[in-house]
Amino acid sequence: MLIRFRHVQVFLALLPLAAVSCASKPKEPVQVPIAEQNAADGLELRLWPTEDSQGSLARTLAPFERPDSPIDPRTLKRLRDSGLRAIIVPTTDLDGIAAALKIRGQSETQAARDRSEWSIFVASKGWQTYATLRAADGNLVLGGGQLRLLGRAWVAPGPFEHGTTPAVLRVEIMGRHVEQKETAARIEDALRPQLRRPLDEDGLPLKSLAASFELTRGQSLLLVPEYPDTDWTRDARLPNYIEKEPEKTAEAAEANPDAGTGPLPPDVPTLGHALLSDALFGLKPKRRAILVLVPRLPQEYRLFR
C-alpha cells in the first residue's frame, strides 16, 4: 500500500508540471502583413530585386503614376530624366505590389529608425573603367568607382489642423560618385580614420539625384530605375512586353539602304540604372532593384513623449 501511495503522490506532483508544460507550449506565429508590422518611428528601407522579362514592372506600377506627389514637378522631372522614377504608393499596398512584381532573389529590409544623420541608402556595384551615364544635365563620363544614394530623414510636425499637429517624415536624398582609391590611400584611411571625409562630402556630388520632400503617414515612396522615354501606360497594354519596330516603306528603304544593317548601338545607361540595375555591365538591364522608403510615424506629433 505504501508503494502505491507513493506512486499516487508522484503522479499528483507531476500534474502541475504537465499543466505548465501545456500552457507554455508556443503558439503558431501569426503572419502579419509587412505594412502593418509595428516599428520604431523613423524611416524603414527596403530593397526589392526584380526582373522585368514579362512587363510586370509596367503593369504593376503604371496605375500609381499620378501627377499629385509630395515631390515638386521640377524635381520629379530631373529624377526621371536621370533614370529614376519616384512613385508614391499607399503603404498598405506594398505587399501586393511586391507579390505582383515577382521579386527574384533575397529582398532586404532595414528596420525603421531615426536617420537624421547622412547615411548610405543604397550603393551600386563598383566598376573599373570609365563609364558614360545619362543624366538630366547631360551625359556624364565617370571614372571607375561607385555610385551612392545618400539620405537622411527625421520626424517633424506637419500643418496644424483640427486641433492636432500630424507627424510627417522629412526626407533628403543626394547622389555621390566615389572614385576608386589607391591602395596607399586606403591604408592611410585605415591608419588615420580622423582624416576621412563625411559621407555627404566624399566624392563628386550628383545634383540630378538630389531631392527634398515630406511623406505623411500611410505614404511610401518607390525609387525605380527606368529610361526617361519609357511609357509604362503603353507598355502595360502589351501582352508580353513585346514591341515590334514598325515596318519601313519602300521609299524609306530606298532613301537609306544601309539602315537596319549592322549591330545597333547600345542605350546609354542612366544614373538610375547604374545605381539600381546591372545595365552598366550589359546592353540592357536584366535585373533591377527598387528602393522603397517607408515612413513609420505616430498618430500625432509631440515634442515630448
C-alpha positions as CSV (number, residue, x, y, z in Angstrom):
1,M,0.0,0.0,0.0
2,L,2.8,2.4,0.8
3,I,4.3,1.8,-2.6
4,R,1.0,2.5,-4.3
5,F,0.5,5.7,-2.2
6,R,3.9,7.0,-3.2
7,H,3.1,6.3,-6.9
8,V,-0.1,8.4,-6.4
9,Q,1.9,11.2,-4.8
10,V,4.4,11.2,-7.6
11,F,1.6,11.3,-10.1
12,L,-0.2,14.2,-8.4
13,A,3.1,16.1,-8.1
14,L,3.6,15.8,-11.9
15,L,0.2,17.2,-12.7
16,P,1.1,20.9,-12.2
17,L,4.2,20.4,-14.3
18,A,2.2,18.9,-17.1
19,A,-0.3,21.8,-16.9
20,V,2.5,24.3,-17.0
21,S,4.1,22.5,-19.9
22,C,0.9,22.5,-21.9
23,A,0.3,26.2,-21.1
24,S,3.8,27.2,-22.1
25,K,3.7,25.4,-25.4
26,P,4.5,28.1,-28.0
27,K,1.7,29.1,-30.3
28,E,2.0,29.1,-34.1
29,P,3.2,32.5,-35.2
30,V,0.6,34.6,-37.0
31,Q,1.8,36.1,-40.2
32,V,1.3,39.9,-40.1
33,P,1.4,41.8,-43.3
34,I,4.6,43.9,-43.7
35,A,2.7,47.1,-44.0
36,E,1.0,46.5,-40.6
37,Q,4.1,45.5,-38.6
38,N,4.9,47.7,-35.6
39,A,8.2,49.5,-35.8
40,A,10.0,52.4,-34.3
41,D,9.3,55.9,-35.5
42,G,11.5,56.9,-38.5
43,L,12.3,55.6,-41.9
44,E,12.3,52.0,-43.0
45,L,14.3,51.0,-46.1
46,R,13.6,48.0,-48.4
47,L,15.4,46.8,-51.5
48,W,13.5,44.6,-53.9
49,P,15.5,42.7,-56.6
50,T,13.2,42.3,-59.7
51,E,13.2,41.0,-63.2
52,D,11.1,42.6,-66.0
53,S,11.0,39.8,-68.6
54,Q,7.2,39.9,-68.9
55,G,6.5,43.6,-68.3
56,S,5.3,43.1,-64.7
57,L,7.0,46.4,-63.8
58,A,4.9,48.4,-66.2
59,R,1.7,46.6,-65.4
60,T,2.1,46.9,-61.7
61,L,3.3,50.5,-61.3
62,A,1.5,52.3,-64.2
63,P,-1.6,52.8,-62.1
64,F,0.4,54.6,-59.4
65,E,1.9,57.2,-61.8
66,R,-0.1,60.3,-60.8
67,P,0.5,64.0,-61.2
68,D,-0.1,64.7,-57.5
69,S,3.1,64.0,-55.5
70,P,4.8,65.4,-52.4
71,I,7.8,65.9,-54.6
72,D,7.7,69.1,-56.7
73,P,7.3,68.6,-60.5
74,R,10.7,70.0,-61.4
75,T,12.5,67.5,-59.1
76,L,10.3,64.7,-60.4
77,K,11.3,65.5,-64.0
78,R,15.0,65.8,-63.0
79,L,14.9,62.4,-61.4
80,R,13.0,60.9,-64.3
81,D,15.5,62.4,-66.8
82,S,18.3,60.8,-64.8
83,G,16.6,57.4,-65.0
84,L,14.9,57.3,-61.6
85,R,11.1,57.2,-61.2
86,A,9.8,58.4,-57.9
87,I,6.4,56.7,-57.3
88,I,4.1,57.4,-54.3
89,V,2.1,54.4,-53.2
90,P,-0.1,53.6,-50.2
91,T,1.9,51.7,-47.6
92,T,-1.0,49.1,-47.3
93,D,-0.4,48.2,-51.0
94,L,3.3,47.3,-50.6
95,D,2.7,43.6,-50.0
96,G,0.5,43.4,-53.1
97,I,3.0,45.3,-55.2
98,A,5.9,43.1,-54.1
99,A,3.9,40.0,-55.0
100,A,2.9,41.4,-58.4
101,L,6.5,42.3,-59.2
102,K,7.7,38.7,-58.7
103,I,10.7,39.6,-56.7
104,R,13.8,37.5,-57.7
105,G,16.4,36.9,-55.1
106,Q,16.5,38.0,-51.5
107,S,14.8,41.3,-50.6
108,E,16.5,43.4,-47.9
109,T,14.9,45.4,-45.1
110,Q,16.4,47.9,-42.7
111,A,14.1,48.5,-39.7
112,A,12.7,51.9,-39.1
113,R,14.8,54.2,-37.0
114,D,15.9,57.8,-36.7
115,R,18.1,58.6,-39.7
116,S,18.7,62.3,-39.1
117,E,22.4,61.9,-40.0
118,W,23.5,61.3,-43.6
119,S,23.9,57.6,-44.4
120,I,24.1,55.4,-47.4
121,F,20.6,54.4,-48.5
122,V,21.9,52.2,-51.4
123,A,25.2,51.8,-53.2
124,S,25.9,50.5,-56.7
125,K,28.2,47.7,-57.8
126,G,31.6,49.2,-58.5
127,W,33.2,49.4,-61.9
128,Q,36.8,49.7,-63.0
129,T,36.9,51.7,-66.2
130,Y,35.3,55.0,-67.5
131,A,31.6,54.9,-68.0
132,T,29.2,57.2,-69.8
133,L,26.0,57.8,-68.0
134,R,22.9,59.7,-69.0
135,A,21.6,62.3,-66.5
136,A,19.2,65.3,-66.5
137,D,22.2,67.6,-67.0
138,G,23.5,65.7,-70.0
139,N,25.8,62.7,-70.4
140,L,28.4,62.2,-67.7
141,V,31.8,60.5,-68.1
142,L,32.7,59.0,-64.7
143,G,35.9,57.1,-63.8
144,G,35.9,53.8,-62.1
145,G,34.2,53.8,-58.7
146,Q,30.8,53.5,-57.2
147,L,27.5,55.4,-57.2
148,R,25.9,56.1,-53.8
149,L,22.5,57.5,-52.9
150,L,22.8,59.2,-49.5
151,G,19.8,60.2,-47.4
152,R,18.6,61.4,-44.1
153,A,15.1,61.6,-42.6
154,W,13.5,62.7,-39.4
155,V,10.0,63.1,-37.8
156,A,8.7,66.6,-38.0
157,P,5.4,68.5,-37.3
158,G,3.0,68.8,-40.2
159,P,0.5,71.5,-40.8
160,F,-1.7,72.2,-37.7
161,E,-5.3,71.3,-38.4
162,H,-8.4,70.3,-36.3
163,G,-6.7,71.0,-33.1
164,T,-3.9,68.5,-33.7
165,T,-0.4,68.5,-35.3
166,P,0.1,65.5,-37.5
167,A,3.6,64.0,-37.8
168,V,5.4,63.9,-41.2
169,L,8.7,62.5,-42.3
170,R,11.1,64.9,-43.9
171,V,13.5,63.2,-46.3
172,E,16.5,64.4,-48.2
173,I,18.5,62.4,-50.7
174,M,21.6,63.1,-52.7
175,G,23.8,61.2,-55.2
176,R,27.5,60.9,-55.0
177,H,30.1,59.3,-57.2
178,V,33.1,58.0,-55.2
179,E,36.2,57.1,-57.3
180,Q,38.4,54.2,-56.7
181,K,41.1,54.9,-54.1
182,E,44.6,53.7,-54.5
183,T,45.9,51.0,-52.1
184,A,48.1,53.6,-50.3
185,A,45.1,55.9,-49.8
186,R,43.0,53.1,-48.3
187,I,45.8,52.1,-45.9
188,E,46.2,55.8,-44.8
189,D,42.4,56.0,-44.2
190,A,42.6,52.9,-42.0
191,L,45.6,54.2,-40.0
192,R,44.2,57.7,-39.7
193,P,40.4,57.5,-39.6
194,Q,40.1,61.1,-38.4
195,L,41.1,62.2,-41.9
196,R,38.1,60.5,-43.6
197,R,35.6,62.8,-45.1
198,P,32.0,62.9,-44.1
199,L,29.7,60.8,-46.3
200,D,28.0,63.9,-47.8
201,E,31.4,65.4,-48.8
202,D,33.0,62.2,-50.1
203,G,33.2,62.0,-53.9
204,L,31.5,64.0,-56.7
205,P,28.0,65.4,-56.0
206,L,25.3,64.5,-58.5
207,K,22.7,67.2,-58.4
208,S,20.5,65.2,-60.8
209,L,19.8,62.7,-57.9
210,A,19.0,65.3,-55.2
211,A,15.6,65.8,-53.7
212,S,13.8,67.1,-50.6
213,F,10.2,66.2,-49.7
214,E,7.8,65.1,-47.0
215,L,6.0,61.8,-46.6
216,T,2.8,61.5,-44.5
217,R,1.5,58.5,-42.5
218,G,0.5,55.8,-44.9
219,Q,2.6,57.1,-47.9
220,S,5.6,55.2,-49.2
221,L,8.0,56.0,-52.0
222,L,9.4,53.7,-54.6
223,L,12.6,54.7,-56.5
224,V,12.6,52.7,-59.7
225,P,15.4,52.7,-62.4
226,E,13.8,53.3,-65.8
227,Y,14.6,55.1,-69.1
228,P,13.1,58.6,-69.3
229,D,11.2,57.9,-72.5
230,T,9.7,54.6,-71.4
231,D,5.9,54.8,-71.3
232,W,4.6,52.4,-68.6
233,T,0.9,53.0,-69.5
234,R,1.6,51.9,-73.1
235,D,3.9,49.0,-72.1
236,A,1.3,47.7,-69.7
237,R,-1.0,47.0,-72.6
238,L,1.5,44.9,-74.4
239,P,0.8,41.1,-73.9
240,N,4.4,40.0,-73.2
241,Y,6.3,43.3,-73.2
242,I,7.0,42.7,-76.9
243,E,7.2,45.8,-79.0
244,K,7.9,45.4,-82.7
245,E,9.6,48.0,-84.8
246,P,7.3,49.5,-87.5
247,E,8.0,48.1,-90.9
248,K,9.7,50.5,-93.3
249,T,8.1,51.6,-96.5
250,A,9.7,51.1,-99.9
251,E,10.5,54.8,-100.1
252,A,12.2,54.9,-96.7
253,A,14.3,51.8,-97.5
254,E,15.4,53.2,-100.9
255,A,16.3,56.6,-99.3
256,N,18.5,54.9,-96.6
257,P,19.7,51.5,-97.9
258,D,22.3,51.0,-95.1
259,A,19.7,51.4,-92.3
260,G,19.0,48.3,-90.4
261,T,22.3,46.6,-91.1
262,G,25.0,46.0,-88.6
263,P,24.7,46.0,-84.8
264,L,22.6,48.6,-83.1
265,P,24.4,50.9,-80.6
266,P,23.5,50.1,-77.0
267,D,21.4,52.5,-75.0
268,V,23.4,54.8,-72.7
269,P,22.7,53.7,-69.2
270,T,21.2,56.3,-66.9
271,L,22.3,57.3,-63.4
272,G,19.3,55.4,-62.1
273,H,20.3,52.2,-64.0
274,A,23.9,52.5,-62.8
275,L,22.7,52.8,-59.2
276,L,19.9,50.2,-59.2
277,S,20.4,47.8,-62.0
278,D,23.0,45.8,-64.0
279,A,22.6,47.9,-67.1
280,L,26.2,49.2,-66.8
281,F,27.5,45.7,-67.3
282,G,25.4,44.8,-70.3
283,L,23.3,46.2,-73.2
284,K,20.0,46.2,-71.4
285,P,19.1,45.8,-67.7
286,K,18.1,42.2,-67.0
287,R,17.9,42.7,-63.2
288,R,17.0,45.9,-61.4
289,A,16.3,46.8,-57.8
290,I,13.6,49.0,-56.4
291,L,14.4,51.1,-53.3
292,V,11.4,51.5,-51.0
293,L,11.1,54.3,-48.4
294,V,8.5,53.5,-45.7
295,P,7.8,56.2,-43.1
296,R,6.8,54.9,-39.6
297,L,5.0,57.8,-37.9
298,P,2.9,58.3,-34.8
299,Q,-0.7,59.4,-35.0
300,E,0.3,62.9,-33.7
301,Y,3.5,64.9,-33.5
302,R,4.6,65.6,-29.9
303,L,7.7,67.4,-28.8
304,F,8.0,65.4,-25.6
305,R,6.9,61.8,-25.5
